[in-house]
Amino acid sequence: MFYKEELEPYKKRGQYLMNLRYLNRQHEPLTGMCVQAKLEFQAVLKSSVTGVSWRAW
């Protein structure tokens, strides 16, 4: 993913904006991994606990 401003070298970008974009790029994959881990953990709990009513999170 890239931003239009990154392709325009004559524009001066602020450090704050660049840091924000960098953090956003890091946040997306980490969030995806956390969601995947939570779903897998719930699946393991569902398969290991039998006869107990399960409440979805």
Secondary structure, DSSP 8 states (H G I E B T S, - for coil): ---GGGG-TTS---HHHHHHHHHHHHHHHHHHHHHHHHHHHHHHHHHH--SS-----
